[in-house]
């Protein structure tokens, strides 16, 4: 029997409904997939860098903010964060810059976290910092990267309900420490560089019911020291202690000469992804461990290099997604990484995480 016109219309409408439902389902799956993907958190040195970094693929950014009055009063000896530099762009220095940045955030919808991560402050500074935090919050900045437990407690006692990311400068971390900081209202733990992926995984699994976010270093600025125990001023007047060359014995002297030679060879290259610290090969393991955010250090770096770093990290995450994010695909992932990121050239071999200690 031939279907009536009414039946044909009903069938057509049903097909349209099915198509719409399928489209909605696909969009929902894509949204959930994007939410599960590790997010790129890039360092920002000036307001001018926000738009190009967002366009390059940064999901979030972080920057320092040191008001002129603070610099005038305390100089670089009692800094607000771990970038005690005045000669070039590593942080914002005026409230008007923050206002401009706030307007950009409203347009591009990519948040910026403000770093106030010195290891400690003198008593009179706590009230000043609380005032700075409240000023920032009034114009839309509600997340801060802090390293001083006393400052965290002070802000909470003053009823300041900002979001707090625990800086990697805090130092040694374990599951009990995470629980203590969680009670202070910490929303994200930034693991310091000296953790292995295995240790990070153990800590995350131990507190996974706490709904915390976890951030790990992914590119640049690998230091042989732990930030929590570093008393070097990173300022214009003095060189970094970690970059001071010294020798112990004949064997050490020979090793240092090899390191210096290798470093000079790398620095002669105009750009090499991760030459000062790289964890691209460890992305599958970091994701399996439960890391939610990847820190791309770069406050004060050349803008062009940072843009390439962001794009390369985003491309590496794309390769990871193509390989179904499975640990068994690590070999294939690294092969594709070498082709897409390093174009067949050797990487800097400056691994943040020891490949032998992944899991």
C-alpha positions in Angstrom: 0.0 0.0 0.0 1.3 3.5 -0.9 2.0 5.7 2.2 -0.3 8.7 2.5 0.9 12.2 2.3 0.4 12.5 6.1 2.5 9.4 6.7 5.3 10.8 4.6 5.3 14.1 6.5 5.4 12.3 9.8 8.3 10.1 8.6 10.1 13.2 7.3 9.6 15.0 10.6 10.8 11.9 12.6 14.0 11.9 10.4 14.6 15.5 11.2 14.1 15.0 14.9 16.5 12.0 14.8 19.0 14.2 12.9 18.7 17.0 15.5 19.1 14.6 18.4 22.2 13.0 16.7 23.7 16.5 16.2 23.0 17.5 19.9 24.5 14.2 21.1 27.6 14.7 19.0 28.0 18.3 20.3 27.6 17.1 23.9 30.2 14.4 23.4 32.6 17.0 21.9 31.9 19.3 24.8 32.6 16.6 27.4 35.7 15.6 25.5 37.0 19.1 25.5 36.3 19.5 29.2 38.3 16.3 29.9 41.3 17.5 27.9 44.3 18.8 29.8 44.2 22.6 29.7 47.2 24.8 28.7 48.1 27.5 31.3 50.6 29.9 29.9 52.7 32.6 31.6 51.9 36.2 30.7 54.5 39.0 30.8 52.4 42.0 29.6 48.9 42.9 28.6 50.0 42.9 24.9 50.6 39.2 25.1 47.1 38.1 26.1 45.4 38.1 22.7 48.2 36.4 20.7 48.6 33.7 23.4 44.8 33.1 23.4 44.8 32.9 19.6 47.7 30.5 19.7 45.6 28.1 21.9 46.1 28.9 25.6 43.1 27.9 27.7 44.2 29.9 30.8 47.0 32.3 31.6 48.8 33.5 34.7 50.7 36.7 35.4 52.3 38.7 38.2 51.1 42.1 39.4 53.3 44.3 41.5 51.9 47.9 42.1 54.3 50.7 41.8 53.8 51.6 45.5 54.9 48.1 46.5 58.1 48.4 44.4 58.8 51.9 45.7 58.4 50.7 49.3 60.0 47.3 49.3 62.1 47.2 46.1 63.1 43.7 45.0 64.3 42.5 48.4 60.8 41.8 49.7 59.0 40.9 46.5 55.3 40.2 45.9 56.1 37.2 43.7 59.1 35.2 42.4 59.9 37.5 39.5 61.9 40.4 41.0 62.6 41.9 37.7 62.1 45.5 36.5 64.2 45.7 33.3 61.8 43.8 31.0 58.2 42.5 30.9 57.6 39.8 33.4 54.5 41.2 35.2 52.0 44.0 35.3 53.0 47.1 37.2 49.8 49.3 37.3 46.2 48.9 38.1 45.2 50.4 34.7 46.9 47.5 33.0 44.8 45.1 35.1 41.7 47.0 34.0 42.7 46.6 30.3 43.4 43.0 30.8 40.0 42.5 32.6 38.2 43.9 29.5 40.1 41.5 27.3 39.1 38.6 29.5 35.5 39.6 29.2 35.8 39.5 25.4 37.9 36.4 24.9 36.7 34.3 27.9 40.1 33.0 28.9 40.8 33.5 32.6 44.0 34.9 34.0 45.3 33.9 37.5 47.5 36.3 39.4 50.7 35.0 41.0 51.6 36.3 44.5 53.9 33.4 45.2 56.8 34.6 47.3 57.7 32.0 50.0 57.0 34.4 52.9 56.2 38.0 53.8 56.9 40.3 56.7 53.9 40.9 59.0 53.0 44.4 57.7 52.7 43.1 54.2 49.8 40.8 54.8 47.2 43.5 55.1 48.6 45.3 52.0 48.4 42.0 50.0 44.8 41.5 51.2 43.9 45.0 49.9 45.5 44.2 46.6 43.6 41.0 46.3 40.3 42.8 47.0 41.1 45.4 44.4 41.8 42.7 41.8 38.6 40.9 42.7 36.5 44.0 42.1 37.4 44.0 38.4 37.0 40.3 37.8 40.2 38.6 38.9 39.1 35.9 41.4 42.0 33.3 41.3 45.4 33.7 42.8 48.6 31.6 42.8 49.9 31.6 46.4 52.9 29.9 48.1 52.8 31.2 51.7 50.5 29.1 53.9 50.3 32.1 56.4 49.0 34.3 53.6 46.3 31.7 52.7 45.2 31.5 56.3 45.2 35.3 56.6 43.0 35.8 53.5 40.5 33.2 54.8 40.4 34.7 58.3 39.6 38.1 56.6 36.7 36.4 54.8 38.2 36.9 51.3 36.7 34.1 49.3 39.0 34.2 46.3 40.0 31.0 44.4 43.5 29.8 45.4 45.9 27.7 43.4 48.7 26.3 45.6 52.0 27.3 43.9 54.6 24.8 43.0 57.0 27.0 45.1 55.4 25.5 48.2 57.8 22.5 47.9 57.4 19.0 49.1 53.9 17.6 48.7 52.1 14.5 49.9 48.6 13.3 50.3 48.3 14.5 53.9 49.6 18.0 53.0 47.0 18.1 50.2 44.2 17.3 52.6 45.4 20.1 55.0 45.5 22.7 52.2 42.1 21.5 50.9 40.7 22.4 54.3 41.9 26.0 53.6 39.8 26.1 50.4 42.5 25.4 47.9 41.0 24.7 44.4 44.1 23.6 42.5 47.4 22.0 43.4 50.4 22.9 41.3 53.0 20.2 41.6 56.6 21.3 41.8 59.1 20.1 39.2 60.9 17.5 41.3 57.9 15.1 41.6 57.8 12.0 39.5 54.6 11.2 37.6 54.2 8.1 39.8 54.2 10.3 42.9 51.7 12.7 41.5 49.4 9.9 40.5 49.6 8.4 44.0 48.7 11.7 45.6 45.8 12.4 43.1 44.3 8.9 43.6 44.5 9.4 47.4 42.4 12.5 47.3 40.4 12.1 44.2 37.1 12.5 46.0 38.0 16.1 46.8 37.3 17.4 43.3 40.6 19.2 43.1 42.4 20.3 40.0 46.0 19.3 39.5 48.6 21.2 37.5 52.0 20.0 36.4 54.9 21.7 34.6 55.0 20.9 30.9 57.4 23.3 29.1 60.4 25.6 30.0 62.5 26.7 32.9 63.6 23.4 34.4 65.8 24.2 37.4 68.0 21.8 39.2 66.9 23.2 42.5 63.5 23.2 44.2 61.8 26.6 44.3 60.8 26.3 47.9 64.4 26.2 49.0 65.7 28.8 46.6 66.8 32.1 48.1 68.2 33.5 44.9 66.8 36.9 43.9 65.6 36.7 40.2 66.3 40.4 39.6 68.1 42.7 37.2 71.1 43.4 39.5 72.3 39.8 40.1 72.7 36.6 38.1 70.7 33.6 39.1 72.6 31.3 41.6 71.4 28.3 39.7 73.3 29.6 36.6 76.5 30.2 38.4 79.2 27.9 37.0 81.4 26.0 39.5 83.6 22.9 39.6 84.2 20.3 42.3 86.8 17.9 41.1 88.4 16.8 37.8 85.6 14.5 36.9 83.0 17.2 37.7 84.9 19.7 35.7 84.9 17.4 32.7 81.1 16.8 33.1 80.5 20.6 33.4 82.4 21.3 30.3 80.2 18.9 28.4 77.1 20.4 29.8 78.3 23.9 28.9 79.1 22.8 25.4 75.7 21.2 25.0 74.0 24.3 26.4 75.8 26.6 24.0 74.9 24.4 21.1 71.2 24.5 22.1 71.3 28.3 22.7 72.8 28.9 19.3 69.6 27.5 17.8 67.1 30.2 17.2 64.2 28.1 18.6 64.0 24.7 20.0 60.8 23.6 21.7 61.4 22.7 25.4 65.1 23.5 25.3 65.0 24.7 28.9 62.7 22.0 30.1 60.2 19.7 28.4 57.6 17.1 29.3 55.9 16.6 26.0 56.9 12.9 25.9 55.3 12.5 29.3 51.8 13.8 28.4 50.2 10.4 28.1 51.4 9.5 31.6 50.5 12.9 33.1 47.0 12.5 31.8 46.7 9.0 33.1 47.9 10.2 36.5 45.0 12.7 36.7 46.7 16.0 35.8 44.1 18.5 34.6 46.2 21.5 33.7 49.7 21.9 32.1 51.9 24.8 33.1 53.8 26.5 30.3 56.3 28.7 32.0 57.3 31.8 30.1 56.9 35.2 31.8 59.6 37.3 30.3 60.3 35.0 27.3 60.2 36.2 23.7 56.6 36.5 22.6 57.3 34.7 19.3 58.9 31.7 21.2 55.9 31.6 23.6 53.4 31.5 20.7 55.3 28.6 19.2 55.5 26.9 22.6 51.7 27.2 23.0 51.0 25.9 19.5 53.4 23.0 20.0 51.9 22.0 23.3 48.4 22.2 21.7 49.6 20.1 18.8 51.1 17.6 21.2 47.7 17.3 22.9 46.1 16.8 19.5 48.5 14.0 18.8 47.6 12.5 22.2 43.9 12.7 21.4 44.5 11.0 18.0 46.2 8.1 19.8 43.1 7.6 21.9 44.9 8.7 25.0 46.0 5.2 25.9 49.3 4.4 27.6 50.0 1.5 25.2 50.2 4.1 22.4 53.2 5.9 23.9 55.6 4.6 21.3 53.4 5.7 18.5 52.6 9.0 20.2 56.4 9.8 20.5 57.0 8.9 16.9 54.2 11.3 15.8 55.5 13.9 18.3 58.9 13.9 16.7 57.5 14.3 13.3 55.0 17.1 14.1 56.9 19.1 16.7 60.6 18.4 16.2 60.4 17.8 12.4 62.8 14.8 12.7 65.4 16.9 14.6 66.7 15.8 18.1 64.9 17.4 21.0 66.8 19.3 23.8 67.0 16.1 26.0 66.1 18.4 29.0 63.3 16.2 30.4 61.4 17.6 33.3 60.3 14.1 34.3 62.7 11.2 34.1 61.4 8.8 31.4 62.3 5.9 33.6 60.1 7.1 36.4 56.9 7.7 34.6 54.7 5.1 36.3 
